[in-house]
Amino acid sequence: MIQRIQSIYLLLTAIIAGGLPFVFNLWKTTDGTIVFAKDIMFVIAAFLISATISIISIFMFKNRKLQFVLNRLNIILNFILLIVFVYCSITTSGENEISEKGVGMILPIVSIVLLVLANKAIKKDEDLVKSVDRLR
């Protein structure tokens, strides 16, 4: 059942978390240095773990409850990543040298939205299976 809509959402999340952090920058410092996710070990690890969880979740289509739990863990990981980005961007200007935010900072938000949509579709499938089981 790889053709389900939640699989498409999870595949998009894996692409966003696994590939786009290498393309889009996170921020630009005051001296003109562009910072990518690969420059910060925690950030790149979090993005790659998020992509891995999404790919694993795609192939857990027979176990919808585990798929749902994996997506929730992935949402929590993306929230942590988002909190790190927000913390880095709103610290006082004396402590931080970020002058310009990049597109890479919104990637966790897009991933969270896609994961929530995937969880809604998984819940819908689970409810459909439960309703059919009641009819038997």
C-alpha positions in Angstrom: 0.0 0.0 0.0 2.7 2.4 -0.9 0.4 4.4 -3.1 -1.5 5.9 -0.2 -1.6 9.7 0.3 0.3 9.5 3.6 3.2 7.8 1.8 3.4 10.8 -0.5 3.4 13.1 2.5 6.2 11.0 4.1 8.2 10.9 0.9 8.0 14.7 0.6 9.1 15.0 4.3 12.1 12.7 3.6 13.1 14.8 0.6 12.7 18.0 2.5 14.6 16.8 5.5 17.2 14.8 3.7 18.1 16.9 0.7 17.0 20.5 1.0 19.2 21.4 4.0 22.2 21.0 1.7 20.6 23.3 -0.9 19.2 26.2 1.2 21.2 28.1 3.7 20.1 28.6 7.3 21.4 32.1 7.9 24.1 34.6 6.8 26.4 36.1 9.4 27.3 39.8 9.6 30.7 39.1 8.0 29.0 37.5 4.9 29.6 33.9 5.8 26.7 31.7 4.7 25.9 28.9 7.1 24.4 25.7 5.9 23.0 22.8 7.9 26.0 20.7 7.1 28.2 23.2 9.0 26.5 22.4 12.3 26.7 18.8 13.4 23.5 18.7 15.6 21.4 20.2 12.9 22.5 17.9 10.1 22.1 14.9 12.3 18.6 16.0 13.2 17.7 16.5 9.6 19.1 13.1 8.6 17.4 11.3 11.4 14.1 13.0 10.4 14.6 11.8 6.9 15.4 8.3 8.0 12.4 8.1 10.3 10.2 9.3 7.4 11.5 6.6 5.1 11.1 3.9 7.7 7.6 5.1 8.4 6.7 4.7 4.7 7.4 1.0 4.8 5.5 0.5 8.1 2.2 0.7 6.2 1.0 -2.7 7.6 1.4 -1.4 11.2 -0.5 1.8 11.2 -0.1 2.4 15.0 3.7 2.2 14.8 3.6 4.4 11.7 1.6 7.0 13.7 4.0 6.8 16.6 7.1 7.2 14.4 5.5 10.3 12.8 4.9 11.8 16.2 8.5 11.2 17.2 9.5 12.9 13.9 7.2 15.9 14.7 8.9 16.2 18.1 12.3 16.1 16.5 11.4 18.8 14.0 10.0 20.9 16.9 13.3 20.6 18.7 15.1 21.6 15.5 12.7 24.6 15.1 13.3 25.7 18.7 17.1 25.6 18.0 16.6 27.8 15.0 14.4 30.2 16.8 16.8 30.4 19.7 19.7 31.1 17.4 17.8 33.8 15.5 16.3 35.7 18.5 19.2 35.9 20.9 20.5 39.3 21.5 22.5 40.9 18.8 25.6 41.1 21.0 25.7 37.3 21.4 24.7 36.3 17.9 26.1 37.3 14.6 23.1 36.4 12.4 22.3 39.2 10.1 20.0 37.5 7.6 17.8 34.4 7.9 17.7 31.8 5.2 15.1 29.6 3.7 16.5 26.6 5.5 15.1 27.8 8.8 11.5 27.1 7.6 12.2 23.5 6.5 11.2 22.0 9.9 7.8 23.9 9.7 7.1 22.4 6.3 8.1 18.9 7.6 5.8 19.3 10.6 2.8 20.3 8.4 3.4 17.3 6.1 3.8 14.9 9.0 0.5 16.2 10.6 -1.2 15.6 7.2 0.2 12.1 7.1 -1.0 11.4 10.6 -4.5 12.6 9.7 -4.5 10.2 6.7 -3.2 7.3 8.9 -5.9 8.0 11.5 -8.5 8.0 8.7 -7.3 4.6 7.4 -7.3 3.2 11.0 -10.9 4.4 11.5 -11.9 2.9 8.2 -10.4 -0.5 9.2 -12.1 -0.4 12.6 -15.5 0.4 11.0 -15.1 -2.5 8.6 -14.2 -4.9 11.5 -17.3 -3.9 13.3 -19.4 -5.0 10.3 -18.0 -8.6 10.4 
